[in-house]
Structure formats: structure tokens, C-alpha cells
Amino acid sequence: MKEVEFGVITFKSTHHAIKADSTFNRESIDFRTIPTPREITHSCGLAIKFNLEDMEKIKDVIQKNNIEINGIYKIMKDGIKNKVEKIH
């Protein structure tokens, strides 16, 4: 089975997740709002999944719009197993 990698942003609160969703829509960033993966439990219930190729644009938009995040993670999915690495 092919390994899949993607980024996930977690937030301090649902308010910040909703702000990020709205901001990323305006910036035409390819993303999806998802429930926070169970491997990452120390944040609000919403997270944003994005393509790792967009990492620099994502960081720039977060900084410019003062979006408070808990962290940015790289998820490597291999079949049913997920490996999580905090990258920011």
C-alpha cells in the first residue's frame, strides 16, 4: 500500500480554527477542515489538513493574519497506521 503524507494544523480553540478556515478560503489555499486526529489530542476538536507543498504559504498566511495555532504536524499514513511528527 502506498504511503500518504500530508500536513495538519491544530488550534488553541475552535474560534482560531474557524478564522483559519475563512482566511485560507480567501487566500485560495487547498485545504480541508477535519476533526483533530486522535494521535494529536491536546487541541480543540477541529484541525486543518493541507498539502505539505503549501507549507511556506500556510506559515506566511498564519503569521500575517495572527492565527493562533497549537502546532503543525506531518502525518504519514501507511495503510491503517499513522505516524505523526511535529514540524512547527
Gaussian input, Z-matrix of N, CA and C with variables (Angstrom, degrees):
# hf/3-21g

backbone

0 1
 N
 C     1     B1
 C     2     B2     1     A1
 N     3     B3     2     A2     1     D1
 C     4     B4     3     A3     2     D2
 C     5     B5     4     A4     3     D3
 N     6     B6     5     A5     4     D4
 C     7     B7     6     A6     5     D5
 C     8     B8     7     A7     6     D6
 N     9     B9     8     A8     7     D7
 C    10    B10     9     A9     8     D8
 C    11    B11    10    A10     9     D9
 N    12    B12    11    A11    10    D10
 C    13    B13    12    A12    11    D11
 C    14    B14    13    A13    12    D12
 N    15    B15    14    A14    13    D13
 C    16    B16    15    A15    14    D14
 C    17    B17    16    A16    15    D15
 N    18    B18    17    A17    16    D16
 C    19    B19    18    A18    17    D17
 C    20    B20    19    A19    18    D18
 N    21    B21    20    A20    19    D19
 C    22    B22    21    A21    20    D20
 C    23    B23    22    A22    21    D21
 N    24    B24    23    A23    22    D22
 C    25    B25    24    A24    23    D23
 C    26    B26    25    A25    24    D24
 N    27    B27    26    A26    25    D25
 C    28    B28    27    A27    26    D26
 C    29    B29    28    A28    27    D27
 N    30    B30    29    A29    28    D28
 C    31    B31    30    A30    29    D29
 C    32    B32    31    A31    30    D30
 N    33    B33    32    A32    31    D31
 C    34    B34    33    A33    32    D32
 C    35    B35    34    A34    33    D33
 N    36    B36    35    A35    34    D34
 C    37    B37    36    A36    35    D35
 C    38    B38    37    A37    36    D36
 N    39    B39    38    A38    37    D37
 C    40    B40    39    A39    38    D38
 C    41    B41    40    A40    39    D39
 N    42    B42    41    A41    40    D40
 C    43    B43    42    A42    41    D41
 C    44    B44    43    A43    42    D42
 N    45    B45    44    A44    43    D43
 C    46    B46    45    A45    44    D44
 C    47    B47    46    A46    45    D45
 N    48    B48    47    A47    46    D46
 C    49    B49    48    A48    47    D47
 C    50    B50    49    A49    48    D48
 N    51    B51    50    A50    49    D49
 C    52    B52    51    A51    50    D50
 C    53    B53    52    A52    51    D51
 N    54    B54    53    A53    52    D52
 C    55    B55    54    A54    53    D53
 C    56    B56    55    A55    54    D54
 N    57    B57    56    A56    55    D55
 C    58    B58    57    A57    56    D56
 C    59    B59    58    A58    57    D57
 N    60    B60    59    A59    58    D58
 C    61    B61    60    A60    59    D59
 C    62    B62    61    A61    60    D60
 N    63    B63    62    A62    61    D61
 C    64    B64    63    A63    62    D62
 C    65    B65    64    A64    63    D63
 N    66    B66    65    A65    64    D64
 C    67    B67    66    A66    65    D65
 C    68    B68    67    A67    66    D66
 N    69    B69    68    A68    67    D67
 C    70    B70    69    A69    68    D68
 C    71    B71    70    A70    69    D69
 N    72    B72    71    A71    70    D70
 C    73    B73    72    A72    71    D71
 C    74    B74    73    A73    72    D72
 N    75    B75    74    A74    73    D73
 C    76    B76    75    A75    74    D74
 C    77    B77    76    A76    75    D75
 N    78    B78    77    A77    76    D76
 C    79    B79    78    A78    77    D77
 C    80    B80    79    A79    78    D78
 N    81    B81    80    A80    79    D79
 C    82    B82    81    A81    80    D80
 C    83    B83    82    A82    81    D81
 N    84    B84    83    A83    82    D82
 C    85    B85    84    A84    83    D83
 C    86    B86    85    A85    84    D84
 N    87    B87    86    A86    85    D85
 C    88    B88    87    A87    86    D86
 C    89    B89    88    A88    87    D87
 N    90    B90    89    A89    88    D88
 C    91    B91    90    A90    89    D89
 C    92    B92    91    A91    90    D90
 N    93    B93    92    A92    91    D91
 C    94    B94    93    A93    92    D92
 C    95    B95    94    A94    93    D93
 N    96    B96    95    A95    94    D94
 C    97    B97    96    A96    95    D95
 C    98    B98    97    A97    96    D96
 N    99    B99    98    A98    97    D97
 C   100   B100    99    A99    98    D98
 C   101   B101   100   A100    99    D99
 N   102   B102   101   A101   100   D100
 C   103   B103   102   A102   101   D101
 C   104   B104   103   A103   102   D102
 N   105   B105   104   A104   103   D103
 C   106   B106   105   A105   104   D104
 C   107   B107   106   A106   105   D105
 N   108   B108   107   A107   106   D106
 C   109   B109   108   A108   107   D107
 C   110   B110   109   A109   108   D108
 N   111   B111   110   A110   109   D109
 C   112   B112   111   A111   110   D110
 C   113   B113   112   A112   111   D111
 N   114   B114   113   A113   112   D112
 C   115   B115   114   A114   113   D113
 C   116   B116   115   A115   114   D114
 N   117   B117   116   A116   115   D115
 C   118   B118   117   A117   116   D116
 C   119   B119   118   A118   117   D117
 N   120   B120   119   A119   118   D118
 C   121   B121   120   A120   119   D119
 C   122   B122   121   A121   120   D120
 N   123   B123   122   A122   121   D121
 C   124   B124   123   A123   122   D122
 C   125   B125   124   A124   123   D123
 N   126   B126   125   A125   124   D124
 C   127   B127   126   A126   125   D125
 C   128   B128   127   A127   126   D126
 N   129   B129   128   A128   127   D127
 C   130   B130   129   A129   128   D128
 C   131   B131   130   A130   129   D129
 N   132   B132   131   A131   130   D130
 C   133   B133   132   A132   131   D131
 C   134   B134   133   A133   132   D132
 N   135   B135   134   A134   133   D133
 C   136   B136   135   A135   134   D134
 C   137   B137   136   A136   135   D135
 N   138   B138   137   A137   136   D136
 C   139   B139   138   A138   137   D137
 C   140   B140   139   A139   138   D138
 N   141   B141   140   A140   139   D139
 C   142   B142   141   A141   140   D140
 C   143   B143   142   A142   141   D141
 N   144   B144   143   A143   142   D142
 C   145   B145   144   A144   143   D143
 C   146   B146   145   A145   144   D144
 N   147   B147   146   A146   145   D145
 C   148   B148   147   A147   146   D146
 C   149   B149   148   A148   147   D147
 N   150   B150   149   A149   148   D148
 C   151   B151   150   A150   149   D149
 C   152   B152   151   A151   150   D150
 N   153   B153   152   A152   151   D151
 C   154   B154   153   A153   152   D152
 C   155   B155   154   A154   153   D153
 N   156   B156   155   A155   154   D154
 C   157   B157   156   A156   155   D155
 C   158   B158   157   A157   156   D156
 N   159   B159   158   A158   157   D157
 C   160   B160   159   A159   158   D158
 C   161   B161   160   A160   159   D159
 N   162   B162   161   A161   160   D160
 C   163   B163   162   A162   161   D161
 C   164   B164   163   A163   162   D162
 N   165   B165   164   A164   163   D163
 C   166   B166   165   A165   164   D164
 C   167   B167   166   A166   165   D165
 N   168   B168   167   A167   166   D166
 C   169   B169   168   A168   167   D167
 C   170   B170   169   A169   168   D168
 N   171   B171   170   A170   169   D169
 C   172   B172   171   A171   170   D170
 C   173   B173   172   A172   171   D171
 N   174   B174   173   A173   172   D172
 C   175   B175   174   A174   173   D173
 C   176   B176   175   A175   174   D174
 N   177   B177   176   A176   175   D175
 C   178   B178   177   A177   176   D176
 C   179   B179   178   A178   177   D177
 N   180   B180   179   A179   178   D178
 C   181   B181   180   A180   179   D179
 C   182   B182   181   A181   180   D180
 N   183   B183   182   A182   181   D181
 C   184   B184   183   A183   182   D182
 C   185   B185   184   A184   183   D183
 N   186   B186   185   A185   184   D184
 C   187   B187   186   A186   185   D185
 C   188   B188   187   A187   186   D186
 N   189   B189   188   A188   187   D187
 C   190   B190   189   A189   188   D188
 C   191   B191   190   A190   189   D189
 N   192   B192   191   A191   190   D190
 C   193   B193   192   A192   191   D191
 C   194   B194   193   A193   192   D192
 N   195   B195   194   A194   193   D193
 C   196   B196   195   A195   194   D194
 C   197   B197   196   A196   195   D195
 N   198   B198   197   A197   196   D196
 C   199   B199   198   A198   197   D197
 C   200   B200   199   A199   198   D198
 N   201   B201   200   A200   199   D199
 C   202   B202   201   A201   200   D200
 C   203   B203   202   A202   201   D201
 N   204   B204   203   A203   202   D202
 C   205   B205   204   A204   203   D203
 C   206   B206   205   A205   204   D204
 N   207   B207   206   A206   205   D205
 C   208   B208   207   A207   206   D206
 C   209   B209   208   A208   207   D207
 N   210   B210   209   A209   208   D208
 C   211   B211   210   A210   209   D209
 C   212   B212   211   A211   210   D210
 N   213   B213   212   A212   211   D211
 C   214   B214   213   A213   212   D212
 C   215   B215   214   A214   213   D213
 N   216   B216   215   A215   214   D214
 C   217   B217   216   A216   215   D215
 C   218   B218   217   A217   216   D216
 N   219   B219   218   A218   217   D217
 C   220   B220   219   A219   218   D218
 C   221   B221   220   A220   219   D219
 N   222   B222   221   A221   220   D220
 C   223   B223   222   A222   221   D221
 C   224   B224   223   A223   222   D222
 N   225   B225   224   A224   223   D223
 C   226   B226   225   A225   224   D224
 C   227   B227   226   A226   225   D225
 N   228   B228   227   A227   226   D226
 C   229   B229   228   A228   227   D227
 C   230   B230   229   A229   228   D228
 N   231   B231   230   A230   229   D229
 C   232   B232   231   A231   230   D230
 C   233   B233   232   A232   231   D231
 N   234   B234   233   A233   232   D232
 C   235   B235   234   A234   233   D233
 C   236   B236   235   A235   234   D234
 N   237   B237   236   A236   235   D235
 C   238   B238   237   A237   236   D236
 C   239   B239   238   A238   237   D237
 N   240   B240   239   A239   238   D238
 C   241   B241   240   A240   239   D239
 C   242   B242   241   A241   240   D240
 N   243   B243   242   A242   241   D241
 C   244   B244   243   A243   242   D242
 C   245   B245   244   A244   243   D243
 N   246   B246   245   A245   244   D244
 C   247   B247   246   A246   245   D245
 C   248   B248   247   A247   246   D246
 N   249   B249   248   A248   247   D247
 C   250   B250   249   A249   248   D248
 C   251   B251   250   A250   249   D249
 N   252   B252   251   A251   250   D250
 C   253   B253   252   A252   251   D251
 C   254   B254   253   A253   252   D252
 N   255   B255   254   A254   253   D253
 C   256   B256   255   A255   254   D254
 C   257   B257   256   A256   255   D255
 N   258   B258   257   A257   256   D256
 C   259   B259   258   A258   257   D257
 C   260   B260   259   A259   258   D258
 N   261   B261   260   A260   259   D259
 C   262   B262   261   A261   260   D260
 C   263   B263   262   A262   261   D261

   B1=1.4532
   B2=1.5318
   B3=1.3108
   B4=1.4522
   B5=1.5306
   B6=1.3308
   B7=1.4562
   B8=1.5237
   B9=1.3214
   B10=1.4569
   B11=1.5232
   B12=1.3320
   B13=1.4593
   B14=1.5196
   B15=1.3336
   B16=1.4574
   B17=1.5137
   B18=1.3127
   B19=1.4554
   B20=1.5112
   B21=1.3361
   B22=1.4625
   B23=1.5235
   B24=1.3132
   B25=1.4633
   B26=1.5161
   B27=1.3300
   B28=1.4621
   B29=1.5218
   B30=1.3299
   B31=1.4573
   B32=1.5239
   B33=1.3207
   B34=1.4584
   B35=1.5275
   B36=1.3363
   B37=1.4638
   B38=1.5251
   B39=1.3072
   B40=1.4665
   B41=1.5292
   B42=1.3237
   B43=1.4699
   B44=1.5342
   B45=1.3312
   B46=1.4594
   B47=1.5283
   B48=1.3211
   B49=1.4662
   B50=1.5281
   B51=1.3208
   B52=1.4679
   B53=1.5264
   B54=1.3388
   B55=1.4710
   B56=1.5290
   B57=1.3274
   B58=1.4661
   B59=1.5267
   B60=1.3305
   B61=1.4611
   B62=1.5290
   B63=1.3017
   B64=1.4594
   B65=1.5318
   B66=1.3174
   B67=1.4656
   B68=1.5190
   B69=1.3331
   B70=1.4628
   B71=1.5253
   B72=1.3369
   B73=1.4685
   B74=1.5203
   B75=1.3312
   B76=1.4701
   B77=1.5278
   B78=1.3217
   B79=1.4659
   B80=1.5305
   B81=1.3217
   B82=1.4753
   B83=1.5259
   B84=1.3233
   B85=1.4582
   B86=1.5228
   B87=1.3311
   B88=1.4567
   B89=1.5342
   B90=1.3245
   B91=1.4647
   B92=1.5181
   B93=1.3144
   B94=1.4639
   B95=1.5219
   B96=1.3187
   B97=1.4591
   B98=1.5264
   B99=1.3389
   B100=1.4676
   B101=1.5271
   B102=1.3278
   B103=1.4675
   B104=1.5377
   B105=1.3108
   B106=1.4599
   B107=1.5297
   B108=1.3293
   B109=1.4718
   B110=1.5266
   B111=1.3105
   B112=1.4632
   B113=1.5190
   B114=1.3333
   B115=1.4641
   B116=1.5320
   B117=1.3311
   B118=1.4719
   B119=1.5213
   B120=1.2921
   B121=1.4695
   B122=1.5228
   B123=1.3020
   B124=1.4566
   B125=1.5307
   B126=1.3187
   B127=1.4566
   B128=1.5257
   B129=1.3268
   B130=1.4631
   B131=1.5284
   B132=1.3106
   B133=1.4618
   B134=1.5119
   B135=1.3434
   B136=1.4620
   B137=1.5234
   B138=1.3152
   B139=1.4582
   B140=1.5224
   B141=1.3113
   B142=1.4609
   B143=1.5195
   B144=1.3160
   B145=1.4634
   B146=1.5284
   B147=1.3421
   B148=1.4628
   B149=1.5288
   B150=1.3226
   B151=1.4634
   B152=1.5221
   B153=1.3179
   B154=1.4657
   B155=1.5293
   B156=1.3260
   B157=1.4643
   B158=1.5272
   B159=1.3289
   B160=1.4723
   B161=1.5276
   B162=1.3254
   B163=1.4669
   B164=1.5331
   B165=1.3059
   B166=1.4696
   B167=1.5250
   B168=1.3273
   B169=1.4627
   B170=1.5292
   B171=1.3343
   B172=1.4718
   B173=1.5252
   B174=1.3399
   B175=1.4704
   B176=1.5264
   B177=1.3297
   B178=1.4625
   B179=1.5294
   B180=1.3212
   B181=1.4699
   B182=1.5356
   B183=1.3353
   B184=1.4692
   B185=1.5216
   B186=1.3340
   B187=1.4611
   B188=1.5323
   B189=1.3248
   B190=1.4632
   B191=1.5256
   B192=1.3399
   B193=1.4616
   B194=1.5272
   B195=1.3324
   B196=1.4767
   B197=1.5307
   B198=1.3225
   B199=1.4635
   B200=1.5258
   B201=1.3172
   B202=1.4633
   B203=1.5275
   B204=1.3263
   B205=1.4645
   B206=1.5259
   B207=1.3089
   B208=1.4664
   B209=1.5150
   B210=1.3206
   B211=1.4521
   B212=1.5069
   B213=1.3330
   B214=1.4547
   B215=1.5236
   B216=1.3190
   B217=1.4541
   B218=1.5136
   B219=1.3219
   B220=1.4548
   B221=1.5243
   B222=1.3294
   B223=1.4623
   B224=1.5248
   B225=1.3152
   B226=1.4517
   B227=1.5200
   B228=1.3107
   B229=1.4607
   B230=1.5181
   B231=1.3220
   B232=1.4581
   B233=1.5240
   B234=1.3214
   B235=1.4664
   B236=1.5174
   B237=1.3262
   B238=1.4664
   B239=1.5253
   B240=1.3340
   B241=1.4564
   B242=1.5229
   B243=1.3404
   B244=1.4592
   B245=1.5136
   B246=1.3237
   B247=1.4561
   B248=1.5209
   B249=1.3315
   B250=1.4644
   B251=1.5325
   B252=1.3339
   B253=1.4697
   B254=1.5270
   B255=1.3445
   B256=1.4649
   B257=1.5146
   B258=1.3314
   B259=1.4561
   B260=1.5172
   B261=1.3334
   B262=1.4773
   B263=1.5068
   A1=109.35
   A2=116.36
   A3=122.70
   A4=111.16
   A5=116.16
   A6=121.11
   A7=109.09
   A8=116.31
   A9=122.65
   A10=107.97
   A11=116.57
   A12=121.29
   A13=109.24
   A14=115.34
   A15=120.83
   A16=108.88
   A17=116.31
   A18=121.98
   A19=111.03
   A20=115.54
   A21=122.21
   A22=108.11
   A23=115.97
   A24=122.13
   A25=107.53
   A26=116.79
   A27=121.00
   A28=108.61
   A29=115.14
   A30=120.74
   A31=112.20
   A32=115.14
   A33=121.89
   A34=111.32
   A35=116.17
   A36=119.89
   A37=109.65
   A38=115.41
   A39=121.07
   A40=110.26
   A41=116.87
   A42=121.32
   A43=110.61
   A44=117.45
   A45=121.39
   A46=111.42
   A47=117.65
   A48=121.03
   A49=110.42
   A50=116.64
   A51=121.23
   A52=110.45
   A53=116.80
   A54=120.79
   A55=109.94
   A56=117.29
   A57=120.77
   A58=110.85
   A59=117.14
   A60=121.72
   A61=110.02
   A62=116.69
   A63=121.71
   A64=111.43
   A65=116.19
   A66=121.11
   A67=111.52
   A68=117.90
   A69=120.91
   A70=110.84
   A71=117.85
   A72=120.84
   A73=110.56
   A74=116.67
   A75=121.52
   A76=111.49
   A77=116.97
   A78=122.08
   A79=112.74
   A80=116.86
   A81=122.75
   A82=112.69
   A83=116.37
   A84=122.15
   A85=107.98
   A86=115.86
   A87=121.67
   A88=108.18
   A89=117.67
   A90=122.34
   A91=109.88
   A92=115.44
   A93=121.15
   A94=108.33
   A95=117.51
   A96=121.57
   A97=107.43
   A98=115.55
   A99=121.69
   A100=109.47
   A101=117.68
   A102=119.11
   A103=108.17
   A104=117.47
   A105=120.54
   A106=108.86
   A107=117.78
   A108=120.11
   A109=111.30
   A110=116.78
   A111=120.56
   A112=112.45
   A113=117.66
   A114=120.68
   A115=111.85
   A116=115.98
   A117=122.49
   A118=106.50
   A119=118.53
   A120=120.15
   A121=114.58
   A122=119.80
   A123=121.30
   A124=113.96
   A125=117.51
   A126=119.98
   A127=109.49
   A128=115.76
   A129=118.93
   A130=108.92
   A131=117.46
   A132=121.96
   A133=115.58
   A134=117.78
   A135=120.75
   A136=110.59
   A137=115.46
   A138=122.05
   A139=107.96
   A140=115.95
   A141=120.95
   A142=108.61
   A143=114.99
   A144=123.12
   A145=107.49
   A146=116.41
   A147=119.72
   A148=110.43
   A149=115.50
   A150=122.01
   A151=109.00
   A152=116.98
   A153=120.82
   A154=112.29
   A155=118.22
   A156=121.30
   A157=112.02
   A158=116.94
   A159=122.09
   A160=112.60
   A161=118.16
   A162=122.13
   A163=113.09
   A164=118.77
   A165=120.24
   A166=111.88
   A167=117.15
   A168=120.64
   A169=109.85
   A170=116.83
   A171=121.69
   A172=110.04
   A173=117.42
   A174=121.57
   A175=110.72
   A176=116.11
   A177=121.05
   A178=111.11
   A179=117.03
   A180=121.39
   A181=110.47
   A182=117.14
   A183=120.99
   A184=110.06
   A185=116.78
   A186=120.83
   A187=111.66
   A188=117.02
   A189=121.11
   A190=112.62
   A191=117.26
   A192=120.95
   A193=113.31
   A194=116.29
   A195=121.94
   A196=112.38
   A197=116.13
   A198=120.93
   A199=107.66
   A200=116.63
   A201=120.98
   A202=109.40
   A203=114.54
   A204=120.09
   A205=110.09
   A206=115.69
   A207=120.81
   A208=109.75
   A209=116.54
   A210=119.52
   A211=112.17
   A212=113.83
   A213=121.82
   A214=106.14
   A215=115.31
   A216=121.62
   A217=110.73
   A218=114.41
   A219=121.53
   A220=106.24
   A221=116.25
   A222=121.95
   A223=107.15
   A224=116.13
   A225=121.71
   A226=106.85
   A227=115.67
   A228=122.29
   A229=108.22
   A230=116.48
   A231=122.01
   A232=106.92
   A233=116.05
   A234=119.44
   A235=109.31
   A236=116.77
   A237=120.25
   A238=112.27
   A239=117.47
   A240=121.30
   A241=111.29
   A242=116.12
   A243=121.67
   A244=109.11
   A245=116.07
   A246=121.26
   A247=106.40
   A248=116.76
   A249=121.40
   A250=109.01
   A251=114.62
   A252=120.56
   A253=107.91
   A254=117.17
   A255=120.39
   A256=107.88
   A257=116.65
   A258=120.22
   A259=113.05
   A260=117.33
   A261=120.10
   A262=109.83
   D1=141.44
   D2=-177.14
   D3=-74.29
   D4=137.85
   D5=175.93
   D6=-80.03
   D7=137.79
   D8=179.99
   D9=-118.04
   D10=135.78
   D11=177.63
   D12=-123.34
   D13=141.55
   D14=175.94
   D15=-156.71
   D16=166.61
   D17=178.72
   D18=-100.42
   D19=152.23
   D20=175.68
   D21=-136.48
   D22=132.10
   D23=175.88
   D24=-107.45
   D25=130.84
   D26=174.86
   D27=-110.07
   D28=157.65
   D29=-171.45
   D30=-127.21
   D31=158.25
   D32=179.04
   D33=-71.86
   D34=-27.66
   D35=-179.91
   D36=-155.09
   D37=164.42
   D38=177.20
   D39=-61.67
   D40=-35.73
   D41=178.31
   D42=-54.84
   D43=-45.32
   D44=-179.14
   D45=-70.18
   D46=-33.90
   D47=176.76
   D48=-64.59
   D49=-42.72
   D50=179.32
   D51=-66.85
   D52=-40.14
   D53=177.12
   D54=-61.63
   D55=-43.14
   D56=178.88
   D57=-63.72
   D58=-43.35
   D59=178.94
   D60=-56.56
   D61=-48.64
   D62=-179.52
   D63=-64.11
   D64=-44.31
   D65=-179.21
   D66=-65.53
   D67=-44.91
   D68=-179.85
   D69=-64.27
   D70=-34.41
   D71=175.12
   D72=-61.08
   D73=-46.65
   D74=179.31
   D75=-61.58
   D76=-34.62
   D77=-177.48
   D78=-86.97
   D79=3.41
   D80=179.72
   D81=56.19
   D82=42.01
   D83=175.87
   D84=-89.17
   D85=137.30
   D86=177.88
   D87=-80.02
   D88=111.90
   D89=-177.32
   D90=-154.15
   D91=172.30
   D92=174.88
   D93=-144.58
   D94=134.14
   D95=174.54
   D96=-82.47
   D97=129.65
   D98=-174.90
   D99=-135.25
   D100=163.52
   D101=169.24
   D102=-64.95
   D103=143.88
   D104=178.81
   D105=-59.42
   D106=127.78
   D107=179.00
   D108=-56.44
   D109=143.52
   D110=-175.71
   D111=-65.27
   D112=-20.37
   D113=176.40
   D114=-70.40
   D115=-16.34
   D116=178.78
   D117=-119.79
   D118=95.69
   D119=-169.78
   D120=-104.81
   D121=-6.25
   D122=-172.33
   D123=-95.68
   D124=42.55
   D125=179.37
   D126=-148.04
   D127=-174.99
   D128=177.65
   D129=-68.99
   D130=176.47
   D131=-173.99
   D132=-77.36
   D133=-8.08
   D134=-178.46
   D135=-112.17
   D136=145.51
   D137=176.54
   D138=-141.04
   D139=166.97
   D140=176.87
   D141=-118.38
   D142=128.68
   D143=177.70
   D144=-99.63
   D145=134.43
   D146=-177.99
   D147=-146.20
   D148=165.93
   D149=176.45
   D150=-77.07
   D151=132.55
   D152=-178.73
   D153=-60.53
   D154=-25.42
   D155=177.79
   D156=-62.44
   D157=-21.79
   D158=-178.37
   D159=-92.72
   D160=10.10
   D161=-173.08
   D162=-53.53
   D163=-49.51
   D164=-176.76
   D165=-65.30
   D166=-39.97
   D167=177.53
   D168=-64.77
   D169=-42.01
   D170=178.91
   D171=-59.62
   D172=-49.41
   D173=-179.65
   D174=-59.57
   D175=-41.89
   D176=-179.45
   D177=-63.11
   D178=-45.25
   D179=-179.84
   D180=-65.33
   D181=-40.71
   D182=178.16
   D183=-60.18
   D184=-46.62
   D185=-178.02
   D186=-66.58
   D187=-47.64
   D188=-177.01
   D189=-63.77
   D190=-27.28
   D191=-175.85
   D192=-107.21
   D193=10.96
   D194=177.45
   D195=50.01
   D196=47.92
   D197=177.87
   D198=-88.37
   D199=122.49
   D200=-179.00
   D201=-84.32
   D202=123.36
   D203=-179.85
   D204=-119.69
   D205=159.49
   D206=171.28
   D207=-86.98
   D208=-39.94
   D209=-179.27
   D210=-179.79
   D211=167.92
   D212=174.19
   D213=-120.56
   D214=130.93
   D215=-174.48
   D216=-124.93
   D217=150.39
   D218=171.09
   D219=-104.50
   D220=124.51
   D221=178.89
   D222=-107.81
   D223=126.33
   D224=175.79
   D225=-112.43
   D226=112.66
   D227=-175.75
   D228=-103.47
   D229=120.23
   D230=179.42
   D231=-126.84
   D232=95.52
   D233=-174.45
   D234=71.24
   D235=-122.16
   D236=-179.37
   D237=-97.51
   D238=-4.91
   D239=-179.39
   D240=-92.87
   D241=138.85
   D242=174.66
   D243=-116.44
   D244=133.82
   D245=172.12
   D246=-111.79
   D247=129.91
   D248=-175.68
   D249=-114.73
   D250=133.45
   D251=177.36
   D252=-131.76
   D253=124.21
   D254=176.93
   D255=-76.40
   D256=127.18
   D257=-177.98
   D258=-115.40
   D259=-8.96
   D260=176.15
   D261=-161.14

